[in-house]
């Protein structure tokens, strides 16, 4: 099947939900990205800053670029002028740097807090206590050039669907709790509207469990060589 056919099939599968498809374009060629764009997808997810910057300069300006991989503070400045959403905020230090770059550019940069939900050592992210500590911090309330739109998480890489479902459900529970208690963090910086969870192997399960954004690469393009 073509890229367009794969995209159409995935979108049909997601019709029962409110989940938006983010095409994970890391390592994919410019021609593949153009085919994705021609199929009507405007949301592209990249892991590496340098790769995103190179592709962004060669593609239509209405593409919405999502930083979905681990982000180092010294790399923020390269994507700050154009990034649509940073999914992977896993420390207050990183958030402060995003805010500082936003201030230089006179723009507010949308972000998600990345939560640690997997039973794996290799994943980045905050636990619930760390998240609540950031939200309650007077320093957080002083930021003016970021906007928190929600949470992101990556489930364990496992064939155990019950485990993955439990991890997604736990993240969804935190998300709903924050939505219902948002007056406690009413700084003007926060709207709990996006829950980014689910990738090629588990996006349908994530959508069933309340994801608003699924990050899909190999199900569109095939396995990376």
C-alpha positions as CSV (number, residue, x, y, z in Angstrom):
1,X,0.0,0.0,0.0
2,X,1.0,3.6,-0.6
3,X,1.7,6.1,2.2
4,X,-1.7,7.7,1.5
5,X,-3.5,4.4,1.7
6,X,-1.9,3.6,5.1
7,X,-2.8,7.0,6.4
8,X,-6.4,6.6,5.2
9,X,-6.7,3.2,6.8
10,X,-5.3,4.5,10.2
11,X,-7.7,7.5,10.1
12,X,-10.6,5.2,9.4
13,X,-9.6,3.0,12.4
14,X,-9.4,6.1,14.6
15,X,-12.8,7.5,13.7
16,X,-14.4,6.2,16.9
17,X,-12.2,8.5,18.9
18,X,-11.0,12.1,19.1
19,X,-7.4,11.1,18.5
20,X,-5.4,13.2,16.0
21,X,-2.8,11.4,13.9
22,X,0.8,12.6,14.3
23,X,3.0,11.2,11.5
24,X,6.3,10.2,13.0
25,X,8.7,11.2,10.3
26,X,12.1,10.6,11.9
27,X,14.6,9.1,9.4
28,X,12.1,9.4,6.6
29,X,13.0,11.0,3.3
30,X,11.8,14.4,2.0
31,X,9.8,12.5,-0.7
32,X,8.1,10.4,2.0
33,X,7.2,13.6,3.9
34,X,5.9,15.2,0.8
35,X,3.7,12.2,0.2
36,X,2.4,12.4,3.8
37,X,1.6,16.1,3.3
38,X,-0.1,15.4,0.0
39,X,-2.3,12.8,1.9
40,X,-3.6,15.7,4.1
41,X,-1.4,15.3,7.2
42,X,0.0,18.5,8.6
43,X,1.2,17.2,11.9
44,X,4.8,15.7,11.7
45,X,6.7,14.3,14.7
46,X,10.4,14.3,14.9
47,X,12.8,12.9,17.6
48,X,16.0,14.7,16.6
49,X,16.3,18.5,16.6
50,X,18.9,18.7,13.7
51,X,16.7,16.5,11.5
52,X,13.6,18.5,12.2
53,X,15.4,21.8,11.4
54,X,16.8,20.4,8.1
55,X,13.4,19.1,7.0
56,X,11.4,22.2,8.1
57,X,13.5,24.4,5.8
58,X,12.6,22.2,2.8
59,X,8.9,21.7,3.3
60,X,5.6,23.7,3.3
61,X,5.3,26.3,6.0
62,X,1.9,25.2,7.2
63,X,3.3,21.9,8.5
64,X,2.9,21.6,12.3
65,X,6.2,20.3,13.8
66,X,6.0,18.2,17.0
67,X,9.2,17.5,19.0
68,X,8.4,14.0,20.4
69,X,11.9,12.8,21.4
70,X,14.1,13.7,24.4
71,X,15.1,17.4,24.2
72,X,18.3,18.8,25.5
73,X,18.2,22.3,26.8
74,X,21.0,23.5,24.5
75,X,19.0,22.4,21.5
76,X,15.8,24.3,22.3
77,X,16.9,27.5,20.5
78,X,17.0,25.7,17.1
79,X,13.4,24.7,17.1
80,X,11.9,27.5,19.2
81,X,11.1,29.8,16.2
82,X,8.7,27.3,14.5
83,X,7.9,24.2,16.7
84,X,4.2,23.7,17.0
85,X,4.3,21.5,20.2
86,X,7.0,20.1,22.4
87,X,5.7,16.7,23.8
88,X,8.8,15.8,25.8
89,X,9.2,18.3,28.7
90,X,10.7,16.2,31.4
91,X,12.2,18.7,33.8
92,X,11.6,22.2,35.1
93,X,15.1,23.2,33.8
94,X,14.0,22.4,30.3
95,X,10.7,24.2,30.7
96,X,12.6,27.4,31.9
97,X,14.8,27.2,28.8
98,X,11.8,26.9,26.5
99,X,10.3,29.9,28.2
100,X,13.5,31.9,27.8
101,X,13.7,31.1,24.1
102,X,10.0,32.0,23.7
103,X,10.7,35.3,25.4
104,X,13.5,36.1,22.9
105,X,11.2,35.4,20.0
106,X,8.1,37.0,21.4
107,X,6.1,33.8,21.1
108,X,4.4,31.4,23.5
109,X,5.6,27.8,22.9
110,X,3.0,25.0,23.6
111,X,4.3,22.1,25.6
112,X,3.3,18.8,27.1
113,X,4.8,17.3,30.3
114,X,6.3,13.9,29.6
115,X,5.2,11.4,32.3
116,X,7.2,8.3,33.2
117,X,4.7,5.4,32.9
118,X,6.7,2.5,31.5
119,X,8.3,-0.3,33.4
120,X,11.6,0.3,31.6
121,X,14.8,2.1,32.7
122,X,15.4,3.8,29.4
123,X,12.3,6.0,29.3
124,X,12.4,9.7,30.3
125,X,9.7,11.5,32.2
126,X,8.3,12.9,35.4
127,X,6.4,11.0,38.1
128,X,3.2,12.5,39.5
129,X,4.9,13.9,42.5
130,X,7.5,15.7,40.4
131,X,4.8,17.1,38.1
132,X,2.7,18.4,41.0
133,X,5.8,20.0,42.6
134,X,6.5,21.9,39.3
135,X,2.9,23.1,39.0
136,X,2.8,24.3,42.6
137,X,6.2,26.2,42.3
138,X,6.1,30.0,42.4
139,X,8.8,29.9,39.7
140,X,6.3,28.1,37.4
141,X,3.7,30.8,37.9
142,X,6.3,33.4,36.7
143,X,6.8,31.8,33.2
144,X,5.1,33.8,30.5
145,X,6.2,32.3,27.2
146,X,5.1,28.6,27.5
147,X,1.7,27.1,27.5
148,X,1.1,23.6,29.0
149,X,-1.5,21.8,26.9
150,X,-1.4,18.4,28.6
151,X,0.6,15.2,29.1
152,X,2.6,12.7,27.1
153,X,3.7,9.2,27.9
154,X,5.2,6.1,26.3
155,X,4.1,2.7,27.4
156,X,6.5,-0.2,27.9
157,X,7.7,-2.0,24.8
158,X,6.0,-5.3,25.4
159,X,3.4,-7.7,23.8
160,X,1.6,-7.7,27.2
161,X,-1.5,-5.7,26.2
162,X,-2.8,-5.7,29.8
163,X,0.3,-4.0,31.0
164,X,0.2,-1.4,28.3
165,X,-3.5,-0.7,28.9
166,X,-2.7,-0.3,32.7
167,X,0.0,2.2,31.9
168,X,-2.2,4.2,29.6
169,X,-5.0,4.1,32.1
170,X,-2.8,5.4,34.8
171,X,-1.7,8.3,32.7
172,X,-5.3,9.0,31.7
173,X,-6.3,9.0,35.4
174,X,-3.7,11.7,36.2
175,X,-4.8,13.7,33.2
176,X,-8.4,13.6,34.3
177,X,-7.4,14.5,37.9
178,X,-5.5,17.5,36.6
179,X,-8.5,18.6,34.5
180,X,-10.8,18.5,37.4
181,X,-8.4,20.3,39.7
182,X,-7.1,22.9,37.3
183,X,-8.2,25.8,39.4
184,X,-5.5,24.8,41.9
185,X,-2.9,25.6,39.1
186,X,-4.7,28.6,37.6
187,X,-1.8,30.6,36.4
188,X,-3.0,31.2,32.8
189,X,-0.2,28.8,31.6
190,X,-2.2,25.6,31.7
191,X,-5.1,24.1,29.7
192,X,-5.4,20.3,30.2
193,X,-6.6,19.5,26.7
194,X,-4.1,17.1,25.1
195,X,-3.1,13.6,26.1
196,X,-0.4,12.3,23.7
197,X,-0.1,8.5,24.0
198,X,0.0,5.6,21.6
199,X,2.5,4.6,18.8
200,X,2.4,2.2,15.9
201,X,2.0,-0.9,18.0
202,X,-0.6,0.4,20.5
203,X,-2.3,3.5,19.0
204,X,-5.8,1.9,18.9
205,X,-5.6,0.9,22.5
206,X,-4.4,4.4,23.4
207,X,-7.3,5.9,21.5
208,X,-9.7,3.7,23.4
209,X,-8.2,4.9,26.6
210,X,-8.6,8.6,25.9
211,X,-5.5,9.6,23.9
212,X,-6.1,12.8,21.9
213,X,-2.8,12.4,19.8
214,X,-1.3,9.2,18.5
215,X,2.3,9.2,17.2
216,X,2.5,6.7,14.3
217,X,5.5,6.0,12.1
218,X,6.1,2.4,11.0
219,X,2.4,1.7,10.6
220,X,2.5,4.4,7.9
221,X,5.9,3.9,6.3
222,X,6.9,0.4,7.2
223,X,9.8,-0.6,9.4
224,X,12.9,1.6,9.3
225,X,15.9,0.1,7.5
